[in-house]
Each structure stands twice: as structure tokens, then as C-alpha cells.
Amino acid sequence: MQRTWVWTQLLIGWLPVWALFAALIVFAHPGTAVQSAIFAGFRSIACAALVGFGVNRLTQRYPWPVPMRPGFIALHVVAAPLYAFVWVVLSTLLESVISGVHSGSLQLGTRAPLVPFFILGVWFYAMVAGVSYASQAAQRAAVAEAMAATARLSTLRSQLNPHFLFNALHTVVQLIPLEPKRATAATEQLASLLRTSLEEERDLIRLADEWSFVERYVALERLRFGDRLQVTMTLGGDAENAMIPSFAVQTLVENAVRHGASPSIETTQVSIRATADVDRLMVIVRDTGVGADLAAMGNGSGLERLRDRLRALYGAHGVLRVETAPGAGFMATITVPRTASAENDA
């Protein structure tokens, strides 16, 4: 696929030059048939493109220096006329061979003055070298942007794990003095969750895997809250095969428990529902807890970190919407593009 794209770029880049060159032949040689000019232009531009591969290799071996060095300028001052000379000679030889086989055809290399074509060859060199350096700069920028995005995602994920660990340990600590047996069970649940959170290095996972993790997390929290926490989980259609950022649903559920169920003495209902179509995946976590003031939650919350991850992974297409007010519970909705499926990962 990458090689096909390279050839496509070359074709797109040289086509207008070929058309312009054929037009120049017609204007420079009145009476020349358009068809002859087109074929002659193609042969000449094909030679220029062939020699241009050497220019591309040269730019790769000698990348654009920062700051600019005199030796770099001298290199291209020498290479440009050398390219022009090779192109003119190669084109002349090709036209001579063709004219020997087909007597009377256009002889570009012998009829036309060589100086203008030599100058044109220098211009071709500048064009090819400029495009090559621009392409290399774009590639470096893309790599740098990808590395920065990867580093940012790693940082966000590393922030999520301690946040989850603190809240999970808090659950176990609260149970130890009150119910030691349940605290033991909670410790085992916690160990399983921590193993998964520490070993998971992917940014995107199947929703089915995230769903399993959330089920274990809910089981741990129910050990602490008992009947005060009621959770229903609904996985619609083939949503389980959609991809979602790791720990995304868990973050929403943790928010519902922390800000909805924990401050309340009444039973809190938490509903987790996921639906998917061919274009997008939507996960909604709703609770009947005490709600909160979003402004008072601050920018360091798990929801803000999750929003940053969605922005890094999807740009404007990854959305986290939160609706809450004191006494009105929470409703958090994640909407992301459906980018992959389990079958694609296999």
C-alpha cells in the first residue's frame, strides 16, 4: 500500500510538468504535431523523473541542516548542474536512438539548443530536491506528533492507575475493621483488578474486555456498599466487538460510585448501557445518587483525564458529556467512532 502511494505521488507530481513541457515543445517548434510533442515530452520527463530518484536518495543521505551550513549549499550547487547534464545527455541519447529507428520523428536533443534545457534541468533539480525535503519534513513532523501523542496517552494512563488503586484500597481498608472475611474477599478481587490494570498496555481494547473488568470492579464495590449499591449492565447488539479506550467505562462507573453512592445513605441505582452501530459506540452510565457541582470537582478528576484521552485518541470525534446537579445524580456519556472490531484484531 505504501509503495502504491509513492508511485501515485510521483505520477501526480510529474503529470503537470509533462503537460507543460509538451506545450513548450509545440510553441518552440511550430508545425510540430501535438501527438509527437506529447510523446517527446513524456520521454524527456520520464528521464528527468528517473534521474530524480538519485536526487531523492541524495536528500535522504544529506538531510536539511539546522542551522544551514555552507557545505550543504555547495553540495547542491554542484549537484544541480550535474543532474541537468545527466538529464540532457540521457534525453539526447534516447531521442537519437528513437530517431534512428523511426526516421523523421522529432529529435528533441539535436534540434533544440542545449543551454535552455540545461537551465530547465537545474530547475527540475530544485523542484525535486525541494519536494523531497518538504516530504521529509512532513514525515518528521508526523512522527514527532505521533510520539508526542503516545507519550501523552502513556502519561494519562499512568495517572489513571494510581487513581484507581487509591480508591480500590480505600474500599478494602474500610472493610477490614468491620468485616474481616469480606475484606479478604475484597483483597482477592482487588489483586485481580490490579493485575489487569498493570498488565494492560493497550490504549484501545474490545468493549467485551472492558465490560468484564467493570463487572469485577462492581463486585468489589458491592462488597463495601452491600444493598446500598444496585447496578444493572446492558450490552446491546454487537457492541462487545467495538473498541474503546481502556478503563474508560470503569472511570465512569467509579465516578458514579464515588460521587453518587458513597455520599448517600439511600440505595443508589447505577445503570450501565452500551450501544453500537456501524459508525459509533455509545456508553451511558447513569446513577440516582446525590449528584455534584461540576465546577467544584476540579480539573484533576478522573473524568477530566478521560476527556483528555478521548481528545488525544479521536480529536473532536471522541466526546465525553456529563450532566449532573446537586440532588439530581450523574449521567455520563461516551461517544467514540467505531474504528475496529474483534475480527479486525484477530
Contacts in CASP RR format, 6 or more apart in sequence:
PFRMAT RR
TARGET T0000
AUTHOR 0000-0000-0000
METHOD contacts of the structure
MODEL  1
MQRTWVWTQLLIGWLPVWALFAALIVFAHPGTAVQSAIFAGFRSIACAAL
VGFGVNRLTQRYPWPVPMRPGFIALHVVAAPLYAFVWVVLSTLLESVISG
VHSGSLQLGTRAPLVPFFILGVWFYAMVAGVSYASQAAQRAAVAEAMAAT
ARLSTLRSQLNPHFLFNALHTVVQLIPLEPKRATAATEQLASLLRTSLEE
ERDLIRLADEWSFVERYVALERLRFGDRLQVTMTLGGDAENAMIPSFAVQ
TLVENAVRHGASPSIETTQVSIRATADVDRLMVIVRDTGVGADLAAMGNG
SGLERLRDRLRALYGAHGVLRVETAPGAGFMATITVPRTASAENDA
10 49 0 8 1.000
13 131 0 8 1.000
14 45 0 8 1.000
14 48 0 8 1.000
14 49 0 8 1.000
17 45 0 8 1.000
17 48 0 8 1.000
17 124 0 8 1.000
17 127 0 8 1.000
18 41 0 8 1.000
18 42 0 8 1.000
18 45 0 8 1.000
21 41 0 8 1.000
21 44 0 8 1.000
21 45 0 8 1.000
22 34 0 8 1.000
22 37 0 8 1.000
22 38 0 8 1.000
22 40 0 8 1.000
22 41 0 8 1.000
22 42 0 8 1.000
23 37 0 8 1.000
25 32 0 8 1.000
25 37 0 8 1.000
25 40 0 8 1.000
25 41 0 8 1.000
25 106 0 8 1.000
25 108 0 8 1.000
26 32 0 8 1.000
26 34 0 8 1.000
26 37 0 8 1.000
28 112 0 8 1.000
29 37 0 8 1.000
29 106 0 8 1.000
29 111 0 8 1.000
29 112 0 8 1.000
32 106 0 8 1.000
36 105 0 8 1.000
36 106 0 8 1.000
37 106 0 8 1.000
40 95 0 8 1.000
40 106 0 8 1.000
40 108 0 8 1.000
41 108 0 8 1.000
43 91 0 8 1.000
43 94 0 8 1.000
43 95 0 8 1.000
43 98 0 8 1.000
43 108 0 8 1.000
44 91 0 8 1.000
44 108 0 8 1.000
47 87 0 8 1.000
47 90 0 8 1.000
47 91 0 8 1.000
47 94 0 8 1.000
48 87 0 8 1.000
48 91 0 8 1.000
48 121 0 8 1.000
48 124 0 8 1.000
50 90 0 8 1.000
51 83 0 8 1.000
51 86 0 8 1.000
51 87 0 8 1.000
51 90 0 8 1.000
52 83 0 8 1.000
52 124 0 8 1.000
52 125 0 8 1.000
52 128 0 8 1.000
55 79 0 8 1.000
55 83 0 8 1.000
55 125 0 8 1.000
55 128 0 8 1.000
55 129 0 8 1.000
55 132 0 8 1.000
56 128 0 8 1.000
56 132 0 8 1.000
58 75 0 8 1.000
58 79 0 8 1.000
58 129 0 8 1.000
59 129 0 8 1.000
59 130 0 8 1.000
59 132 0 8 1.000
59 133 0 8 1.000
59 136 0 8 1.000
60 132 0 8 1.000
60 136 0 8 1.000
62 72 0 8 1.000
62 75 0 8 1.000
63 133 0 8 1.000
63 136 0 8 1.000
64 72 0 8 1.000
64 133 0 8 1.000
64 136 0 8 1.000
64 137 0 8 1.000
65 72 0 8 1.000
76 125 0 8 1.000
76 129 0 8 1.000
79 125 0 8 1.000
80 121 0 8 1.000
80 122 0 8 1.000
80 125 0 8 1.000
80 126 0 8 1.000
80 129 0 8 1.000
81 118 0 8 1.000
81 122 0 8 1.000
83 121 0 8 1.000
83 122 0 8 1.000
83 124 0 8 1.000
83 125 0 8 1.000
84 117 0 8 1.000
84 118 0 8 1.000
84 119 0 8 1.000
84 120 0 8 1.000
84 121 0 8 1.000
84 122 0 8 1.000
84 124 0 8 1.000
84 125 0 8 1.000
85 118 0 8 1.000
87 121 0 8 1.000
87 124 0 8 1.000
88 109 0 8 1.000
88 114 0 8 1.000
88 117 0 8 1.000
88 118 0 8 1.000
88 121 0 8 1.000
91 108 0 8 1.000
91 109 0 8 1.000
91 117 0 8 1.000
92 108 0 8 1.000
92 109 0 8 1.000
92 110 0 8 1.000
95 106 0 8 1.000
95 107 0 8 1.000
95 108 0 8 1.000
95 109 0 8 1.000
95 110 0 8 1.000
96 107 0 8 1.000
96 109 0 8 1.000
96 110 0 8 1.000
98 105 0 8 1.000
99 105 0 8 1.000
99 107 0 8 1.000
99 110 0 8 1.000
109 117 0 8 1.000
149 312 0 8 1.000
152 308 0 8 1.000
152 312 0 8 1.000
153 203 0 8 1.000
153 309 0 8 1.000
153 312 0 8 1.000
153 313 0 8 1.000
156 305 0 8 1.000
156 308 0 8 1.000
156 309 0 8 1.000
156 312 0 8 1.000
157 203 0 8 1.000
157 246 0 8 1.000
157 247 0 8 1.000
157 309 0 8 1.000
159 305 0 8 1.000
160 247 0 8 1.000
160 251 0 8 1.000
160 302 0 8 1.000
160 305 0 8 1.000
160 306 0 8 1.000
161 197 0 8 1.000
161 198 0 8 1.000
163 302 0 8 1.000
163 305 0 8 1.000
164 193 0 8 1.000
164 197 0 8 1.000
164 247 0 8 1.000
164 250 0 8 1.000
164 254 0 8 1.000
165 194 0 8 1.000
165 197 0 8 1.000
167 254 0 8 1.000
167 258 0 8 1.000
168 190 0 8 1.000
168 193 0 8 1.000
168 194 0 8 1.000
168 217 0 8 1.000
168 220 0 8 1.000
169 190 0 8 1.000
171 186 0 8 1.000
171 190 0 8 1.000
171 220 0 8 1.000
171 221 0 8 1.000
171 223 0 8 1.000
171 224 0 8 1.000
172 183 0 8 1.000
172 186 0 8 1.000
172 187 0 8 1.000
172 190 0 8 1.000
174 224 0 8 1.000
175 182 0 8 1.000
175 183 0 8 1.000
175 186 0 8 1.000
175 223 0 8 1.000
175 224 0 8 1.000
176 183 0 8 1.000
182 223 0 8 1.000
185 223 0 8 1.000
186 220 0 8 1.000
186 223 0 8 1.000
186 224 0 8 1.000
189 216 0 8 1.000
189 219 0 8 1.000
189 220 0 8 1.000
189 223 0 8 1.000
190 220 0 8 1.000
192 216 0 8 1.000
193 213 0 8 1.000
193 216 0 8 1.000
193 217 0 8 1.000
193 220 0 8 1.000
196 213 0 8 1.000
196 216 0 8 1.000
197 247 0 8 1.000
200 246 0 8 1.000
200 247 0 8 1.000
202 246 0 8 1.000
203 245 0 8 1.000
203 246 0 8 1.000
203 309 0 8 1.000
203 313 0 8 1.000
204 243 0 8 1.000
204 244 0 8 1.000
204 245 0 8 1.000
204 246 0 8 1.000
204 313 0 8 1.000
204 339 0 8 1.000
204 340 0 8 1.000
205 243 0 8 1.000
205 244 0 8 1.000
205 245 0 8 1.000
205 246 0 8 1.000
206 240 0 8 1.000
206 241 0 8 1.000
206 242 0 8 1.000
206 243 0 8 1.000
206 244 0 8 1.000
206 342 0 8 1.000
206 345 0 8 1.000
207 235 0 8 1.000
207 239 0 8 1.000
207 240 0 8 1.000
207 241 0 8 1.000
207 242 0 8 1.000
207 243 0 8 1.000
207 244 0 8 1.000
207 249 0 8 1.000
207 274 0 8 1.000
207 276 0 8 1.000
207 281 0 8 1.000
207 283 0 8 1.000
208 235 0 8 1.000
208 240 0 8 1.000
208 241 0 8 1.000
208 342 0 8 1.000
210 244 0 8 1.000
210 246 0 8 1.000
210 247 0 8 1.000
210 248 0 8 1.000
210 249 0 8 1.000
210 250 0 8 1.000
211 233 0 8 1.000
211 235 0 8 1.000
211 240 0 8 1.000
211 249 0 8 1.000
211 274 0 8 1.000
213 247 0 8 1.000
213 250 0 8 1.000
214 233 0 8 1.000
214 249 0 8 1.000
214 250 0 8 1.000
214 253 0 8 1.000
214 272 0 8 1.000
215 233 0 8 1.000
217 250 0 8 1.000
217 253 0 8 1.000
217 254 0 8 1.000
218 229 0 8 1.000
218 231 0 8 1.000
218 233 0 8 1.000
218 253 0 8 1.000
218 270 0 8 1.000
221 229 0 8 1.000
221 257 0 8 1.000
221 261 0 8 1.000
222 229 0 8 1.000
222 231 0 8 1.000
225 257 0 8 1.000
225 261 0 8 1.000
225 268 0 8 1.000
227 267 0 8 1.000
228 261 0 8 1.000
228 264 0 8 1.000
228 265 0 8 1.000
228 266 0 8 1.000
228 267 0 8 1.000
228 268 0 8 1.000
229 257 0 8 1.000
229 261 0 8 1.000
229 267 0 8 1.000
229 268 0 8 1.000
229 270 0 8 1.000
230 267 0 8 1.000
230 268 0 8 1.000
230 269 0 8 1.000
230 270 0 8 1.000
231 253 0 8 1.000
231 269 0 8 1.000
231 270 0 8 1.000
231 271 0 8 1.000
231 272 0 8 1.000
232 269 0 8 1.000
232 270 0 8 1.000
232 271 0 8 1.000
232 272 0 8 1.000
233 272 0 8 1.000
233 273 0 8 1.000
234 271 0 8 1.000
234 272 0 8 1.000
234 273 0 8 1.000
234 274 0 8 1.000
235 274 0 8 1.000
236 273 0 8 1.000
236 274 0 8 1.000
236 275 0 8 1.000
236 276 0 8 1.000
237 275 0 8 1.000
237 276 0 8 1.000
238 276 0 8 1.000
238 341 0 8 1.000
239 274 0 8 1.000
239 275 0 8 1.000
239 276 0 8 1.000
239 281 0 8 1.000
240 342 0 8 1.000
241 276 0 8 1.000
241 341 0 8 1.000
241 342 0 8 1.000
241 343 0 8 1.000
242 276 0 8 1.000
242 281 0 8 1.000
242 338 0 8 1.000
242 340 0 8 1.000
242 341 0 8 1.000
243 281 0 8 1.000
243 338 0 8 1.000
243 339 0 8 1.000
243 340 0 8 1.000
243 341 0 8 1.000
244 281 0 8 1.000
244 283 0 8 1.000
244 334 0 8 1.000
244 336 0 8 1.000
245 306 0 8 1.000
245 309 0 8 1.000
245 310 0 8 1.000
245 313 0 8 1.000
245 336 0 8 1.000
248 283 0 8 1.000
248 306 0 8 1.000
248 309 0 8 1.000
248 310 0 8 1.000
248 334 0 8 1.000
249 272 0 8 1.000
249 274 0 8 1.000
249 283 0 8 1.000
249 285 0 8 1.000
249 334 0 8 1.000
251 302 0 8 1.000
251 303 0 8 1.000
251 305 0 8 1.000
251 306 0 8 1.000
252 272 0 8 1.000
252 283 0 8 1.000
252 285 0 8 1.000
252 303 0 8 1.000
252 306 0 8 1.000
252 332 0 8 1.000
252 334 0 8 1.000
253 270 0 8 1.000
253 272 0 8 1.000
253 285 0 8 1.000
254 302 0 8 1.000
255 285 0 8 1.000
255 301 0 8 1.000
255 302 0 8 1.000
255 303 0 8 1.000
255 330 0 8 1.000
255 332 0 8 1.000
256 268 0 8 1.000
256 270 0 8 1.000
256 285 0 8 1.000
256 286 0 8 1.000
256 287 0 8 1.000
256 289 0 8 1.000
256 330 0 8 1.000
256 332 0 8 1.000
257 270 0 8 1.000
259 289 0 8 1.000
259 290 0 8 1.000
259 291 0 8 1.000
259 292 0 8 1.000
259 297 0 8 1.000
259 324 0 8 1.000
259 330 0 8 1.000
260 268 0 8 1.000
260 287 0 8 1.000
260 289 0 8 1.000
260 290 0 8 1.000
260 291 0 8 1.000
260 292 0 8 1.000
260 329 0 8 1.000
260 330 0 8 1.000
261 268 0 8 1.000
261 270 0 8 1.000
261 287 0 8 1.000
261 289 0 8 1.000
263 289 0 8 1.000
263 290 0 8 1.000
264 289 0 8 1.000
264 290 0 8 1.000
266 289 0 8 1.000
268 287 0 8 1.000
268 288 0 8 1.000
268 289 0 8 1.000
269 287 0 8 1.000
269 288 0 8 1.000
270 285 0 8 1.000
270 286 0 8 1.000
270 287 0 8 1.000
270 288 0 8 1.000
271 284 0 8 1.000
271 285 0 8 1.000
271 286 0 8 1.000
271 287 0 8 1.000
272 283 0 8 1.000
272 284 0 8 1.000
272 285 0 8 1.000
273 283 0 8 1.000
273 284 0 8 1.000
273 285 0 8 1.000
273 286 0 8 1.000
274 281 0 8 1.000
274 282 0 8 1.000
274 283 0 8 1.000
274 284 0 8 1.000
275 281 0 8 1.000
275 282 0 8 1.000
276 282 0 8 1.000
276 338 0 8 1.000
277 338 0 8 1.000
278 338 0 8 1.000
279 337 0 8 1.000
279 338 0 8 1.000
280 335 0 8 1.000
280 336 0 8 1.000
280 337 0 8 1.000
280 338 0 8 1.000
281 334 0 8 1.000
281 335 0 8 1.000
281 336 0 8 1.000
281 337 0 8 1.000
281 338 0 8 1.000
282 333 0 8 1.000
282 334 0 8 1.000
282 335 0 8 1.000
283 333 0 8 1.000
283 334 0 8 1.000
284 331 0 8 1.000
284 332 0 8 1.000
284 333 0 8 1.000
284 334 0 8 1.000
285 330 0 8 1.000
285 331 0 8 1.000
285 332 0 8 1.000
285 333 0 8 1.000
286 329 0 8 1.000
286 330 0 8 1.000
286 331 0 8 1.000
286 332 0 8 1.000
287 329 0 8 1.000
287 330 0 8 1.000
287 331 0 8 1.000
288 329 0 8 1.000
289 327 0 8 1.000
289 329 0 8 1.000
289 330 0 8 1.000
290 326 0 8 1.000
290 327 0 8 1.000
290 329 0 8 1.000
291 324 0 8 1.000
291 325 0 8 1.000
291 326 0 8 1.000
291 327 0 8 1.000
291 328 0 8 1.000
291 329 0 8 1.000
291 330 0 8 1.000
292 324 0 8 1.000
292 326 0 8 1.000
292 329 0 8 1.000
292 330 0 8 1.000
293 324 0 8 1.000
293 325 0 8 1.000
293 326 0 8 1.000
294 322 0 8 1.000
294 324 0 8 1.000
297 303 0 8 1.000
298 304 0 8 1.000
303 320 0 8 1.000
303 322 0 8 1.000
303 332 0 8 1.000
306 320 0 8 1.000
306 334 0 8 1.000
307 320 0 8 1.000
310 318 0 8 1.000
310 319 0 8 1.000
310 320 0 8 1.000
310 334 0 8 1.000
310 336 0 8 1.000
311 318 0 8 1.000
313 336 0 8 1.000
314 336 0 8 1.000
314 337 0 8 1.000
317 336 0 8 1.000
317 337 0 8 1.000
318 334 0 8 1.000
318 335 0 8 1.000
318 336 0 8 1.000
318 337 0 8 1.000
319 333 0 8 1.000
319 334 0 8 1.000
319 335 0 8 1.000
319 336 0 8 1.000
320 332 0 8 1.000
320 333 0 8 1.000
320 334 0 8 1.000
321 332 0 8 1.000
321 333 0 8 1.000
321 335 0 8 1.000
322 330 0 8 1.000
322 331 0 8 1.000
322 332 0 8 1.000
322 333 0 8 1.000
323 330 0 8 1.000
323 331 0 8 1.000
323 332 0 8 1.000
324 330 0 8 1.000
324 331 0 8 1.000
END
